[in-house]
Amino acid sequence: MDTRLLAKYPFLEGTKQFLLEKKIEVDELPVVPAYARVREAGKDRVLRALREAQDTAPLAEEADQLVGILSYPLARELVSCIPDEFLIRRYSYGEALRSAKTLETEKEEILDLVSRDLGLDFRRESENYHIHYSDFLRNTSRIRDKSWKLVNQTILRGYVKLTRLRFVRVLQNAINRKVEGKLPVPITPEIERALRPQIEAVALVLEEEKRQFAPKQVGPVRVTRFPPCMRKLLAAVQGGENVSHQGRFALTTFLHAIGLGNEEIFRVYSAFPDFDERMTRYQVEHITGVISSTEYSTPECATMKSYGICPQVENPDDPLCQQEWMNHPLTYYRIKGKPRRTEPSEAEEKKKP
């Protein structure tokens, strides 16, 4: 396969064959002195992904193309040296976003090649693409815009009709899934020692990014008073995990009900790797009644169970949740906020004989 193509899209299966033909061992990249430039390029690759800084300039020189190819497996090793789910998600998203920006201007033949390599069932007709509905669903599950719902698509004989631009967005998600699904890779102590300077550089930026995207302490609210369902949802959101629509709705209504302002709620969701500022702001303001006629209420426990987001169903380890009268997350929060008296009050002391 053309080295220029692999340098732009090193996640392609052809990279494996390229490394075999060149007799390059991936585990030698961190330790062999001759690969010093590759190690720096791999570090920069991870940092660009973390900061979502997309360098899509073509690599004209063959030596640069080789570094571009090798920096990808090195970057994967570097990410794997730091056991952090947020890093894996941000790196995978950054790689996918970079590739998608490049694919937007590629010829149709390249789009077809990348799509086939990713295992997508599709066909191209004129300026439109048709992708099998199962691949469409698999690679759009993280897109929260209603226009991407299957019911809003044109479907012909099981294939979803898409414009070129929307097809590239599906490719972006497919690349994201592939990169993320293959991380972390096995790391030896020798690799970790050799990459120590790069690990420290990435870890420093990682902490900066996590501080920026993580919400500040949730106002005057005490997270320790949260019921297990809301603690789990908040932890998932702050960790950049994919949270269902029902989960985001429940968490938003809960945070609103206990007194958080919309800006504070908005910051909570900024930890998502594919954070969409405009869409998130719209959803928060819609749920809280700012731009809608309804101020939605927090779902009760029975509804949370029907959503499949009540952790007590599978692991009933919270005594307060097991009380027969406990039927709402806000009831839990209020009960937890009541002070516990360990000494009798003055009135009670006077009643004593």
Summary of the structure (lengths in Angstrom):
residues: 353
radius of gyration: 24.9
end to end distance: 94.0
largest distance: 95.4
contacts: 1007
relative contact order: 0.09
helix: 59%
strand: 5%
